[in-house]
């Protein structure tokens, strides 16, 4: 069985975000990590490899620096890493990104493609389902408990108040949730091997059946109109010098004024 | 076909178990506002099996027209037949705007449909407006500025930034919209929507999956999105035990306790209680923000509340930027007293 896992290198937003004076993100000042949902997808793939035997390829699109997450994935147990990087791919939205990744995957033999549900930088959850659409594959979103049965995959697909047990023909694409498994650590032997292994680097010319007009910033239907790290200000009142009793009277007064008590 | 030939604001009227989800009514409310600015109409798209009877209620909440696709293949949500149906409606009726709820269904259906009809999709929007793009014309290129565009605003980077997105060259302009953010209109049973049945002749293909089992989960009954008053605590509350003083206040005023992400990360309350970008979006009549600093990711989930009362010991806390009434002080002294005063005030009535 051949499994392709799509991973992304993202700034770690958990510790807050650092801005440049001009309001753009200071990515250099932030830690770059493997996106948590993608790591969960990789873990799911490695478990399938443990249980059924599989060749696991990790693929990422990004700057040359994104090679780091491929090395990390290989140290965890992935067999092969592919970096898709090219200046013409920069500024891509989810449409252009999914078009690019689908173009890369068309070169590979695969039974299963696994992506994370969403990346913590964009939070869109769109790239996985859109890759599946470009490749004409079934998509199973928000999955856990993945099992293989002959030519089919059986998963639990999470909804708000229920889950569906779904069966899809392979090849198909799954998106994984980070809440659902605890990714394994890199092993010392794995780290050693991963440093030795070749990473395959692909550019624009390696993308199969893709038009230039569908790539990068130019190929992105969505455009940024405005970006800001500022919240809207209210014209509210601020009381900074009240004792506790005065503060309570003030709140009660406002609650009464607004007909709440 | 020219972009200006795409007309009307469409919403996907999500139903589960043949019950319309609240998000459908919220989207109609927002679509009505946008349609007014564009001088056009609101169409709800209802997909399912045996759902035709549900169509009139979409009219009661403001839809001018309901397009119904009724097919046994749509009995339970599956990505492919629903994508076929919604994409067929878009190709046939050519809306300029297509809104979908950012639910566990909509965030699967939206991307697949947008890729199929080849248009942009903006995820998880919290605010929509009709405006120019670019917002300010580029000097010397004034005639390239497009008017009457849908500008879609959403939090990104874990809620640390806010981005506004346009889709100037493709139609429809598609967005998924966060549940709980948009306001539904009051129900008016005298409003009758035009009901149109449409048969896209769904065809089975390799992308159809088989549903082996549907397992409903008994959920915690807490739904902070339904509460009229929320008493929300943050890291400043200090401990799991100290949430007792917030619970007491909530009981006294007839509200519900909720919290920020830090509280969930510390294990003080379950994730069901979390307000914010990675939690739930709420818009109660009254929101107490107690010991909450007000990171954008939290504010994104509560800034539409009618009245916001913030109590924090740090005068520079960003929560005061959105608060209607802000009090700098010690929550441990203020909250228990406030509870007592509210009890007294209520008893006096």
Interface residues (C-beta under 8 A of the other chain):
Chain A: X11 X13 X14 X16 X17 X25 X93 X94 X95 X98 X120 X121 X122 X123 X124 X125 X126 X127 X128 X129 X130 X132 X133 X134 X136 X137 X138 X139 X140 X141 X142 X154 X156 X158 X159 X160 X161 X162 X163 X164 X165 X166 X167 X168 X169 X220 X221 X222 X223 X224 X225 X226 X227 X228 X229 X230 X231 X232 X233 X234 X236 X237 X238 X239 X240 X241 X242 X243 X244 X245 X247 X248 X249 X250 X251 X252 X254 X255 X256 X258 X260 X261
Chain B: X16 X76 X77 X79 X80 X83 X103 X104 X105 X107 X108 X110 X111 X112 X114 X115 X116 X118 X119 X120 X121 X122 X123 X124 X131 X133 X134 X135 X151 X153 X155 X156 X157 X158 X160 X161 X162 X163 X164 X165 X166 X167 X168 X169 X170 X206 X207 X208 X209 X210 X211 X212 X213 X214 X215 X216 X217 X219 X229 X253 X277 X285 X286 X294 X295 X296 X299 X303 X307 X308 X309 X311 X315 X318 X320 X321 X322 X323 X324 X325 X326 X327 X328 X329 X330 X333 X334 X337 X338 X341 X342 X345 X346
